[in-house]
Amino acid sequence: MDQVQSYLFDYGLWFVFVGCVLEGELVLVVAGFLAHIGMFSFWEVYGVAVVGAVIGDQGYYYLGRWRGEPIIRRVRAFSGRVNKAMELIDRYHGWLIPASRFMYGFRILLPLTFGMLRTPPSRFLLLNASSAFPWAIIFTAAGYFLGEFAIDMIQRAHDHRGIAILVVMLVAGVVGALIALQAARSPRPHRPE
């Protein structure tokens, strides 16, 4: 955490951008905390995070379209998760694009896989961008309002990835179920004849 804070002092919002291109939750929480103490503006951190997150996932998506299979085979960190990623895509395809941003450990693998599977670029961009806004506000606000407590929780989640992934998937599942339930309850508009 101290090293992240040091990089943020040295490189400022550029480090936030680079961190958000990668799995940048910790960077974003620390940047939110630094915004709270006046080093950055909250909205600057938020805006840079959204742009970095969208560009990062779009880059991974196009990398997946170009050379996805060889990359996935060569990166050891992906080897144990590729089958799980494919199962998730088969089961939740459309929902998984925005949810993938919140799935620690799959955030780079899933866009690569969506690119490799030739998901339409416009669909991926729309769903990718729509998920960047809430992701950035959640983690920036966590740092801003919860400060060091949130930083400690992110570090613990990093130490216990399996539990963190399970919790995030559970939260995403509950949110998805609530959205589906609301959609099922809302009256359908009648088509004019």
C-alpha positions as a printed NumPy array, in Angstrom:
array([[  0.   ,   0.   ,   0.   ],
       [  2.838,   2.361,   0.832],
       [  4.381,   1.736,  -2.575],
       [  1.071,   2.527,  -4.324],
       [  0.802,   5.735,  -2.324],
       [  4.4  ,   6.62 ,  -3.204],
       [  3.723,   6.092,  -6.923],
       [  0.601,   8.232,  -6.679],
       [  2.637,  11.033,  -5.097],
       [  5.308,  10.696,  -7.811],
       [  3.143,  10.16 , -10.913],
       [ -0.264,  11.48 ,  -9.887],
       [ -3.246,  10.785, -12.104],
       [ -1.076,   9.001, -14.688],
       [ -0.557,   6.236, -12.151],
       [ -4.322,   6.112, -11.545],
       [ -4.829,   5.694, -15.294],
       [ -2.257,   2.896, -15.594],
       [ -3.6  ,   1.213, -12.468],
       [ -7.122,   1.237, -13.884],
       [ -5.941,  -0.245, -17.173],
       [ -4.819,  -3.179, -15.016],
       [ -6.835,  -4.569, -12.09 ],
       [ -6.769,  -1.188, -10.365],
       [ -9.036,  -1.428,  -7.343],
       [ -6.272,  -0.816,  -4.803],
       [ -4.852,   2.111,  -6.807],
       [ -8.316,   3.617,  -7.103],
       [ -9.104,   3.244,  -3.397],
       [ -5.774,   4.863,  -2.441],
       [ -6.361,   7.653,  -4.998],
       [ -9.848,   8.18 ,  -3.52 ],
       [ -8.296,   8.48 ,  -0.075],
       [ -5.747,  10.982,  -1.4  ],
       [ -8.621,  12.939,  -2.953],
       [-10.215,  13.04 ,   0.483],
       [ -7.115,  14.641,   1.966],
       [ -6.902,  17.129,  -0.914],
       [ -4.15 ,  15.754,  -3.141],
       [ -6.55 ,  15.17 ,  -6.05 ],
       [-10.058,  16.194,  -6.944],
       [-12.596,  13.389,  -6.467],
       [-13.995,  13.947,  -9.961],
       [-10.533,  13.952, -11.56 ],
       [ -9.803,  10.554, -10.016],
       [-13.225,   9.286, -11.064],
       [-12.879,  10.515, -14.66 ],
       [ -9.37 ,   9.122, -15.092],
       [-10.525,   5.8  , -13.615],
       [-13.433,   5.497, -16.063],
       [-11.225,   6.281, -19.056],
       [ -8.46 ,   3.921, -17.899],
       [-10.888,   1.093, -17.182],
       [-12.655,   1.379, -20.551],
       [ -9.421,   1.678, -22.535],
       [ -7.853,  -1.194, -20.616],
       [-10.701,  -3.65 , -21.155],
       [-11.126,  -2.595, -24.785],
       [ -7.407,  -3.187, -25.278],
       [ -7.651,  -6.658, -23.736],
       [-10.715,  -7.374, -25.879],
       [ -8.902,  -6.473, -29.11 ],
       [ -5.8  ,  -8.315, -27.967],
       [ -8.052, -11.343, -27.511],
       [ -9.453, -10.954, -31.036],
       [ -5.954, -10.683, -32.438],
       [ -3.965, -13.284, -30.445],
       [ -6.228, -14.496, -27.633],
       [ -5.581, -18.203, -27.653],
       [ -1.757, -18.041, -27.696],
       [ -1.791, -15.379, -24.966],
       [ -4.119, -17.354, -22.731],
       [ -2.005, -20.501, -23.215],
       [  1.245, -18.691, -22.348],
       [  0.195, -16.691, -19.285],
       [  0.401, -19.024, -16.286],
       [ -1.931, -16.905, -14.193],
       [ -4.743, -17.69 , -16.657],
       [ -4.19 , -21.448, -16.917],
       [ -6.259, -22.421, -13.908],
       [ -9.094, -20.001, -14.683],
       [ -9.68 , -20.427, -18.417],
       [-12.207, -23.258, -18.039],
       [-14.071, -21.362, -15.326],
       [-14.131, -18.252, -17.534],
       [-15.58 , -20.259, -20.432],
       [-18.246, -21.782, -18.164],
       [-19.218, -18.337, -16.911],
       [-19.389, -16.952, -20.457],
       [-21.556, -19.869, -21.613],
       [-23.901, -19.37 , -18.7  ],
       [-24.103, -15.561, -18.347],
       [-22.757, -14.233, -21.668],
       [-24.392, -10.796, -21.868],
       [-24.447, -10.189, -18.116],
       [-20.837, -11.215, -17.702],
       [-19.369,  -8.343, -19.725],
       [-20.355,  -5.637, -17.211],
       [-20.012,  -8.006, -14.227],
       [-16.458,  -8.989, -15.228],
       [-15.138,  -5.624, -14.067],
       [-16.139,  -6.595, -10.525],
       [-14.71 , -10.123, -10.689],
       [-11.303,  -9.96 ,  -9.094],
       [ -8.853, -12.252, -10.849],
       [-10.906, -12.413, -14.065],
       [-10.8  ,  -8.761, -15.057],
       [ -8.119,  -9.22 , -17.731],
       [ -8.949, -12.804, -18.677],
       [-12.63 , -12.231, -19.471],
       [-12.163,  -9.341, -21.955],
       [ -9.425, -11.394, -23.658],
       [-11.824, -14.33 , -23.852],
       [-14.72 , -12.218, -25.146],
       [-12.407, -10.938, -27.883],
       [-11.222, -14.44 , -28.687],
       [-14.86 , -15.594, -28.964],
       [-15.589, -12.733, -31.384],
       [-18.238, -10.995, -29.324],
       [-19.472,  -8.077, -31.478],
       [-17.205,  -5.055, -30.81 ],
       [-20.074,  -2.566, -30.42 ],
       [-21.815,  -4.774, -27.862],
       [-18.617,  -5.245, -25.872],
       [-17.862,  -1.507, -25.931],
       [-21.362,  -0.546, -24.771],
       [-21.442,  -3.04 , -21.897],
       [-17.801,  -2.41 , -20.979],
       [-18.255,   1.359, -20.828],
       [-21.545,   1.102, -18.915],
       [-19.846,  -0.92 , -16.168],
       [-16.868,   1.435, -15.842],
       [-18.981,   4.255, -14.383],
       [-20.336,   2.388, -11.344],
       [-17.026,   0.534, -10.829],
       [-15.08 ,   3.803, -10.703],
       [-17.544,   5.543,  -8.386],
       [-17.673,   2.582,  -5.967],
       [-13.9  ,   2.276,  -5.526],
       [-13.154,   6.009,  -5.625],
       [-15.882,   6.651,  -3.051],
       [-14.653,   3.732,  -0.926],
       [-11.252,   5.376,  -0.677],
       [-12.704,   8.833,  -0.246],
       [-15.168,   7.978,   2.511],
       [-13.656,   4.908,   4.121],
       [ -9.959,   5.675,   3.684],
       [ -7.548,   3.332,   5.337],
       [-10.268,   0.857,   6.336],
       [-11.104,   0.27 ,   2.641],
       [ -7.417,  -0.02 ,   1.738],
       [ -6.945,  -2.677,   4.42 ],
       [-10.028,  -4.584,   3.167],
       [ -8.729,  -4.56 ,  -0.432],
       [ -5.374,  -5.91 ,   0.747],
       [ -7.088,  -8.661,   2.728],
       [ -9.207,  -9.533,  -0.297],
       [ -6.008,  -9.801,  -2.325],
       [ -4.642, -12.23 ,   0.276],
       [ -7.862, -14.288,   0.124],
       [ -8.711, -14.167,  -3.583],
       [-11.066, -17.136,  -3.584],
       [-13.284, -15.664,  -0.898],
       [-13.147, -12.231,  -2.542],
       [-14.189, -13.686,  -5.903],
       [-17.029, -15.584,  -4.238],
       [-18.285, -12.471,  -2.426],
       [-18.132, -10.325,  -5.582],
       [-19.897, -13.014,  -7.615],
       [-22.538, -13.331,  -4.892],
       [-23.137,  -9.565,  -4.847],
       [-23.249,  -9.473,  -8.667],
       [-25.681, -12.408,  -8.637],
       [-27.987, -10.711,  -6.132],
       [-27.93 ,  -7.467,  -8.112],
       [-28.596,  -9.381, -11.35 ],
       [-31.475, -11.305,  -9.757],
       [-33.006,  -8.07 ,  -8.448],
       [-32.76 ,  -6.486, -11.9  ],
       [-34.315,  -9.57 , -13.526],
       [-37.089,  -9.65 , -10.918],
       [-37.834,  -5.964, -11.473],
       [-37.872,  -6.472, -15.239],
       [-40.274,  -9.394, -14.886],
       [-42.622,  -7.331, -12.684],
       [-42.722,  -4.236, -14.862],
       [-45.59 ,  -4.133, -17.332],
       [-44.67 ,  -4.756, -20.922],
       [-45.684,  -1.998, -23.358],
       [-48.326,  -3.017, -25.888],
       [-47.342,  -2.882, -29.512],
       [-49.527,  -0.683, -31.671],
       [-51.384,  -2.653, -34.293]])
